[in-house]
Amino acid sequence: RRHGMGFLGLGSTLTLLGLHLSRAGLEVARALDAPAATARLAAEAFDWLVVDGQLGPDDGFLLAEQAKALHPSLRVAMISGYYEPADAGGAVEKLFPKPVDTVALLAHLRSERPS
């Protein structure tokens, strides 16, 4: 198992967020779109998936469900400028609104799994 996080980066905001998390000591892997992320998740095990709620033609909630089906212990956080934190649920453990509070996101990624 890779001790890091799967990070689906689309656009400059998420690329910069990945760079920030990497500089904070997390192993960050990126995928350009939902099919690439699904392929990567099928080939590797990750502790985390951080996904955008809107993935162009794809849906971040659907990707989160597919990722959890591949790896039931995977933890999923979502970043969105459209959805609210109350929209989290199902495969999405926590939703962070944009602009992302990187300190709060990093603290959550380093946290223990909720019981």
HELIX and SHEET records of a PDB file:
HELIX    1   1 GLY A   11  ARG A   23  1                                  13    
HELIX    2   2 ALA A   34  ALA A   43  1                                  10    
HELIX    3   3 GLY A   60  LEU A   70  1                                  11    
HELIX    4   4 PRO A   85  ASP A   87  5                                   3    
HELIX    5   5 THR A  102  LEU A  109  1                                   8    
SHEET    1   A 5 VAL A  28  ALA A  31  0                                        
SHEET    2   A 5 MET A   5  LEU A   8  1                                        
SHEET    3   A 5 TRP A  48  ASP A  52  1                                        
SHEET    4   A 5 ARG A  75  SER A  80  1                                        
SHEET    5   A 5 LYS A  94  PRO A  97  1                                        
SHEET    1   B 2 GLN A  54  LEU A  55  0                                        
SHEET    2   B 2 ASP A  58  ASP A  59 -1                                        
END                                                                             
